[in-house]
Amino acid sequence: MIDWQNFTPVDAASGGILIGVAVAILLFFNGRIAGISGILGGLFNFKKHDTAWRLAFLAGLAFSASIWSLVADLPAIQLDASLSTIFVAGILVGVGTSLASGCTSGHGVCGLSRISPRSLVATLIFMATGIVTVFVVRHVLGA
């Protein structure tokens, strides 16, 4: 549920702008797509010698919350699922990103901005799957 009392469109738009700027910087200066699954997966390809920028990008993701916490409060972490459910979901996401040759950030942010038909199809499938999953879990299973 969206907490409309505390909805912050300026923060959301600012976050979107920051993501767009980060994607553009990586593409323009490094010639790489900011797909997180591809960046992470590339760390395990020992034939390539591009580990430094991948580690820097992932470190920026990991430590950005710490930096933000110096300026504002972080939202409370709330898990509404068991660890086994989260584990299975993580495996399914990993398999899905492998089948789709990319993740939501790679296809949804980078691919759509490059007007990639493949990314449009992948993003539509991601969104449809998410909508169906939420509907089934909340309305069919009643969780």
C-alpha positions in Angstrom: 0.0 0.0 0.0 1.2 3.5 -0.8 1.2 5.8 2.3 -0.4 8.8 0.6 0.1 10.9 3.7 3.9 10.5 3.3 4.1 10.3 -0.4 7.1 12.3 -1.6 7.1 12.8 -5.4 10.0 15.2 -5.3 12.2 12.6 -3.6 11.0 10.0 -6.1 11.7 12.2 -9.1 15.1 13.2 -7.6 16.0 9.5 -7.3 14.9 8.9 -10.9 17.0 11.8 -12.1 20.0 10.4 -10.2 19.6 7.0 -11.7 19.3 8.6 -15.2 22.5 10.6 -14.7 24.4 7.5 -13.4 23.3 5.5 -16.4 24.3 8.3 -18.8 27.7 8.7 -17.2 28.4 5.0 -17.3 27.3 4.8 -21.0 29.0 8.0 -22.2 32.3 7.6 -20.3 32.6 3.8 -20.2 30.5 2.6 -23.1 28.7 0.2 -20.7 25.0 -0.5 -19.9 24.1 -0.1 -16.3 22.3 -3.4 -15.9 23.0 -4.6 -12.4 22.8 -8.3 -13.2 25.2 -7.9 -16.1 27.6 -5.8 -13.9 27.5 -8.4 -11.1 27.7 -11.3 -13.5 30.7 -9.8 -15.3 32.7 -10.1 -12.1 32.7 -13.8 -12.5 34.1 -13.7 -16.1 37.7 -13.9 -15.3 38.8 -13.5 -19.0 37.8 -9.9 -19.0 39.9 -7.3 -17.2 37.2 -4.8 -16.2 36.8 -5.7 -12.6 37.6 -2.3 -11.2 34.7 -0.3 -12.6 32.3 -3.2 -11.8 33.4 -3.2 -8.2 33.3 0.6 -8.0 29.7 0.6 -9.3 28.5 -2.1 -7.0 30.3 -0.4 -4.0 28.5 2.8 -4.9 25.2 0.9 -4.7 26.0 -0.7 -1.4 27.3 2.4 0.3 24.9 5.0 -1.1 22.4 4.3 1.7 25.1 5.0 4.2 25.9 8.3 2.5 22.2 9.2 2.4 21.8 8.4 6.1 24.1 11.3 6.8 21.6 13.7 5.3 18.2 12.1 6.1 16.6 9.2 7.9 16.5 5.9 6.1 13.1 4.1 5.9 12.6 1.2 8.3 13.3 -2.2 6.7 10.2 -4.4 6.8 10.2 -7.9 5.4 6.7 -9.4 5.0 8.0 -12.8 3.8 9.9 -15.6 5.3 13.6 -16.1 4.5 12.7 -19.2 2.4 10.3 -17.2 0.3 12.9 -14.5 -0.2 15.5 -17.1 -1.1 13.2 -18.7 -3.7 12.3 -15.3 -5.1 16.0 -14.5 -5.4 16.6 -17.7 -7.3 13.6 -17.0 -9.6 14.9 -13.4 -10.3 18.3 -14.8 -11.1 16.9 -17.3 -13.5 14.6 -14.7 -15.1 17.5 -12.2 -15.6 19.5 -15.0 -17.3 16.6 -15.9 -19.6 15.9 -12.3 -20.4 19.5 -11.5 -21.0 19.3 -8.6 -18.5 17.4 -7.2 -15.5 14.9 -4.5 -15.0 17.6 -1.8 -14.7 19.3 -3.0 -17.9 16.1 -3.4 -20.0 13.8 -0.9 -18.2 16.1 2.0 -17.7 18.9 1.6 -20.3 17.1 -0.4 -23.0 14.0 1.7 -23.1 16.0 4.9 -23.3 17.8 3.4 -26.3 14.5 2.5 -27.9 15.4 -1.2 -27.9 12.5 -3.4 -29.0 13.9 -6.4 -27.1 14.0 -4.3 -23.9 10.4 -3.1 -24.5 9.3 -6.8 -24.7 11.3 -7.7 -21.6 10.0 -4.8 -19.6 6.4 -5.6 -20.5 7.0 -9.2 -19.4 8.6 -8.1 -16.1 5.7 -5.7 -15.4 3.0 -8.3 -16.4 4.6 -11.0 -14.3 4.8 -8.6 -11.3 1.2 -7.6 -11.7 0.0 -11.2 -12.0 2.1 -12.3 -9.0 0.8 -9.6 -6.7 -2.8 -10.4 -7.8 -2.4 -14.1 -7.2 -0.7 -13.7 -3.8 -3.0 -11.1 -2.5 -6.4 -12.0 -4.0 -6.2 -15.7 -4.9 -4.1 -17.0 -2.1 -5.2 -14.3 0.3 -1.8 -13.7 1.8 
